[in-house]
């Protein structure tokens, strides 16, 4: 499905939060383990976004 829309997904690391209602208090994530997993995913996303040539694939081509 993602191939059809030409997507570039970030497959790893996955973050799955079980019992999410217990891990948030007043809208803030308070569970240390879950916070660490989210942090790892954000670090991976930043590295993924900085890959050479990634944005070149998304630039619009000017009409010829």
N, C-alpha and C positions, 0 to 999 in steps of 0.2 A: 504494500500500500504506500509506504513512504517513497519507494522508487518512482511510483507513478507521479507524485507531486514534486519530484526532484529534491527531496529533503535530505539534509545531512544530520542525522540524529546523533545525539550523544548517548551511546548505549551503556557505558559504564562510567562511574559506579552508579548502581541503582540505589534509590532510597525508597524503602517501603516502611511506612509507619503504622504499626499495629496499635490499637487502643489509643488513637490520636487524641481523643478527648481528654485522656489522662495526662497527656504530655504538654498541654498548653494551659496557661493560667492567664486570664485577662488578655488573651490574644498573643501572648508571648510564649515562645517555645522554651520550656524549662527543663526538659529531659536532656541530660548531658550527652548520652550516647547518640540520641537522635540529632542533637546540635552538631556533633562531630561528623556524623554521616552527611548532613546537609553541607557542612563546611567542605568536606572532601569533594562533594559533587560540584560545588561552586568553584573550587580550585581547578578541577578537571574541565569545567566549562570555560573558564578563563583561558586555560592552555589551549583548548580546542578552538576557541575563537581567534586566537593569535596565530593559528597555523598559516604558513606562507601560502599565498594564492587563494585563500578562502573567499575573501571579498571580491576578488576578480570574477568569480563565478556568478556573483549576484548583481554585478553592475549592469545597468541597462545599456543596451547597444543603441547608438544613435541611428536614426533611419538613414538609409543610403539612397 
